[in-house]
Structure formats: C-alpha cells, structure tokens
Amino acid sequence: MVEVAAAAGLSAETLRKIETGRAPTPAFFTVAALAGVLGLSLDELAAHCVLAPA
C-alpha cells in the first residue's frame, strides 16, 4: 500500500483514509492518479461505478 500511495503522489495515511471511508470524496485527480498506478483507465474505473439494473 505504501508503494501504491507513493507512486500516486499520496501519503499512505491519505490512501488509508480513502480505503476506510474517512475520506469519502477524494478529489478527481487523486482518483485518476490511483487509477493510473493500478493500471486502470478512467473508463474502466467508471464502468465499475455504474449501478447494476435492479
């Protein structure tokens, strides 16, 4: 986790806050940086956020 945070330009504590919900609305650029480090495109990330039909 420390390596991912550092590669995204974040502190490990910030990443922990995002993961635990203590930072419920991270900035777009934070999300984009994390997606890039994890090898996800923003399109892929958005597809995972779409609600499934009920």
TIVO-2410 file (N, C-alpha, C; in nm, 3 decimals):
# residues 54
REC num residu      c1      c2      c3 atome chaine
REC   1      M   0.082  -0.118   0.000     N      A
REC   1      M   0.000   0.000   0.000    CA      A
REC   1      M   0.087   0.126   0.000     C      A
REC   2      V   0.194   0.123   0.073     N      A
REC   2      V   0.283   0.238   0.080    CA      A
REC   2      V   0.339   0.270  -0.059     C      A
REC   3      E   0.374   0.164  -0.134     N      A
REC   3      E   0.430   0.184  -0.268    CA      A
REC   3      E   0.326   0.245  -0.363     C      A
REC   4      V   0.202   0.197  -0.355     N      A
REC   4      V   0.095   0.249  -0.441    CA      A
REC   4      V   0.071   0.396  -0.408     C      A
REC   5      A   0.062   0.427  -0.281     N      A
REC   5      A   0.040   0.566  -0.239    CA      A
REC   5      A   0.153   0.656  -0.289     C      A
REC   6      A   0.276   0.614  -0.269     N      A
REC   6      A   0.390   0.694  -0.312    CA      A
REC   6      A   0.392   0.714  -0.463     C      A
REC   7      A   0.363   0.608  -0.538     N      A
REC   7      A   0.362   0.618  -0.684    CA      A
REC   7      A   0.253   0.712  -0.733     C      A
REC   8      A   0.144   0.723  -0.657     N      A
REC   8      A   0.035   0.814  -0.694    CA      A
REC   8      A   0.056   0.955  -0.639     C      A
REC   9      G   0.163   0.974  -0.563     N      A
REC   9      G   0.190   1.106  -0.506    CA      A
REC   9      G   0.107   1.135  -0.383     C      A
REC  10      L   0.065   1.029  -0.312     N      A
REC  10      L  -0.016   1.044  -0.191    CA      A
REC  10      L   0.060   0.990  -0.072     C      A
REC  11      S   0.017   1.030   0.045     N      A
REC  11      S   0.072   0.968   0.165    CA      A
REC  11      S  -0.003   0.838   0.190     C      A
REC  12      A   0.061   0.746   0.260     N      A
REC  12      A  -0.005   0.621   0.295    CA      A
REC  12      A  -0.128   0.649   0.380     C      A
REC  13      E  -0.123   0.749   0.465     N      A
REC  13      E  -0.237   0.784   0.550    CA      A
REC  13      E  -0.356   0.830   0.466     C      A
REC  14      T  -0.330   0.908   0.363     N      A
REC  14      T  -0.439   0.952   0.275    CA      A
REC  14      T  -0.504   0.832   0.208     C      A
REC  15      L  -0.424   0.739   0.160     N      A
REC  15      L  -0.479   0.619   0.097    CA      A
REC  15      L  -0.559   0.537   0.198     C      A
REC  16      R  -0.510   0.527   0.321     N      A
REC  16      R  -0.585   0.456   0.425    CA      A
REC  16      R  -0.720   0.523   0.450     C      A
REC  17      K  -0.722   0.656   0.453     N      A
REC  17      K  -0.847   0.728   0.475    CA      A
REC  17      K  -0.947   0.702   0.362     C      A
REC  18      I  -0.898   0.697   0.240     N      A
REC  18      I  -0.985   0.668   0.126    CA      A
REC  18      I  -1.040   0.526   0.139     C      A
REC  19      E  -0.954   0.432   0.170     N      A
REC  19      E  -0.995   0.292   0.180    CA      A
REC  19      E  -1.096   0.268   0.291     C      A
REC  20      T  -1.084   0.340   0.401     N      A
REC  20      T  -1.171   0.317   0.515    CA      A
REC  20      T  -1.294   0.407   0.516     C      A
REC  21      G  -1.303   0.497   0.418     N      A
REC  21      G  -1.419   0.585   0.412    CA      A
REC  21      G  -1.407   0.711   0.495     C      A
REC  22      R  -1.292   0.733   0.557     N      A
REC  22      R  -1.273   0.857   0.632    CA      A
REC  22      R  -1.246   0.974   0.540     C      A
REC  23      A  -1.218   0.946   0.414     N      A
REC  23      A  -1.208   1.048   0.308    CA      A
REC  23      A  -1.306   1.004   0.200     C      A
REC  24      P  -1.436   1.025   0.223     N      A
REC  24      P  -1.537   0.966   0.135    CA      A
REC  24      P  -1.544   1.023  -0.006     C      A
REC  25      T  -1.492   1.140  -0.027     N      A
REC  25      T  -1.498   1.200  -0.161    CA      A
REC  25      T  -1.361   1.252  -0.202     C      A
REC  26      P  -1.271   1.161  -0.239     N      A
REC  26      P  -1.138   1.205  -0.282    CA      A
REC  26      P  -1.148   1.289  -0.410     C      A
REC  27      A  -1.055   1.378  -0.426     N      A
REC  27      A  -1.052   1.465  -0.544    CA      A
REC  27      A  -1.034   1.381  -0.672     C      A
REC  28      F  -1.088   1.433  -0.781     N      A
REC  28      F  -1.077   1.364  -0.910    CA      A
REC  28      F  -0.933   1.329  -0.943     C      A
REC  29      F  -0.842   1.423  -0.923     N      A
REC  29      F  -0.702   1.399  -0.959    CA      A
REC  29      F  -0.640   1.291  -0.872     C      A
REC  30      T  -0.686   1.276  -0.748     N      A
REC  30      T  -0.640   1.168  -0.662    CA      A
REC  30      T  -0.685   1.034  -0.717     C      A
REC  31      V  -0.812   1.027  -0.755     N      A
REC  31      V  -0.867   0.903  -0.813    CA      A
REC  31      V  -0.795   0.870  -0.944     C      A
REC  32      A  -0.773   0.971  -1.027     N      A
REC  32      A  -0.705   0.949  -1.155    CA      A
REC  32      A  -0.562   0.900  -1.132     C      A
REC  33      A  -0.492   0.955  -1.035     N      A
REC  33      A  -0.355   0.913  -1.006    CA      A
REC  33      A  -0.353   0.768  -0.957     C      A
REC  34      L  -0.446   0.732  -0.870     N      A
REC  34      L  -0.452   0.595  -0.821    CA      A
REC  34      L  -0.487   0.498  -0.934     C      A
REC  35      A  -0.581   0.536  -1.019     N      A
REC  35      A  -0.617   0.451  -1.132    CA      A
REC  35      A  -0.496   0.426  -1.221     C      A
REC  36      G  -0.421   0.531  -1.248     N      A
REC  36      G  -0.302   0.517  -1.333    CA      A
REC  36      G  -0.199   0.423  -1.273     C      A
REC  37      V  -0.176   0.435  -1.144     N      A
REC  37      V  -0.080   0.349  -1.076    CA      A
REC  37      V  -0.126   0.204  -1.079     C      A
REC  38      L  -0.256   0.184  -1.069     N      A
REC  38      L  -0.311   0.048  -1.067    CA      A
REC  38      L  -0.335  -0.009  -1.206     C      A
REC  39      G  -0.303   0.070  -1.309     N      A
REC  39      G  -0.317   0.022  -1.446    CA      A
REC  39      G  -0.460   0.021  -1.497     C      A
REC  40      L  -0.544   0.106  -1.440     N      A
REC  40      L  -0.683   0.117  -1.484    CA      A
REC  40      L  -0.703   0.246  -1.561     C      A
REC  41      S  -0.780   0.239  -1.667     N      A
REC  41      S  -0.817   0.363  -1.736    CA      A
REC  41      S  -0.934   0.423  -1.660     C      A
REC  42      L  -0.959   0.550  -1.680     N      A
REC  42      L  -1.074   0.613  -1.616    CA      A
REC  42      L  -1.204   0.555  -1.669     C      A
REC  43      D  -1.205   0.509  -1.794     N      A
REC  43      D  -1.323   0.443  -1.849    CA      A
REC  43      D  -1.352   0.313  -1.774     C      A
REC  44      E  -1.247   0.235  -1.748     N      A
REC  44      E  -1.265   0.111  -1.673    CA      A
REC  44      E  -1.315   0.139  -1.532     C      A
REC  45      L  -1.259   0.240  -1.471     N      A
REC  45      L  -1.298   0.277  -1.336    CA      A
REC  45      L  -1.444   0.321  -1.333     C      A
REC  46      A  -1.485   0.401  -1.428     N      A
REC  46      A  -1.623   0.447  -1.435    CA      A
REC  46      A  -1.718   0.330  -1.457     C      A
REC  47      A  -1.677   0.234  -1.537     N      A
REC  47      A  -1.763   0.117  -1.563    CA      A
REC  47      A  -1.788   0.038  -1.435     C      A
REC  48      H  -1.692   0.035  -1.345     N      A
REC  48      H  -1.709  -0.035  -1.218    CA      A
REC  48      H  -1.799   0.042  -1.122     C      A
REC  49      C  -1.820   0.168  -1.148     N      A
REC  49      C  -1.900   0.252  -1.059    CA      A
REC  49      C  -2.046   0.261  -1.101     C      A
REC  50      V  -2.080   0.209  -1.217     N      A
REC  50      V  -2.216   0.216  -1.265    CA      A
REC  50      V  -2.300   0.113  -1.189     C      A
REC  51      L  -2.416   0.158  -1.145     N      A
REC  51      L  -2.505   0.067  -1.072    CA      A
REC  51      L  -2.567  -0.036  -1.166     C      A
REC  52      A  -2.576  -0.157  -1.121     N      A
REC  52      A  -2.639  -0.263  -1.199    CA      A
REC  52      A  -2.790  -0.240  -1.199     C      A
REC  53      P  -2.857  -0.274  -1.308     N      A
REC  53      P  -3.002  -0.257  -1.311    CA      A
REC  53      P  -3.070  -0.343  -1.205     C      A
REC  54      A  -3.176  -0.290  -1.148     N      A
REC  54      A  -3.247  -0.363  -1.041    CA      A
REC  54      A  -3.343  -0.466  -1.097     C      A
***
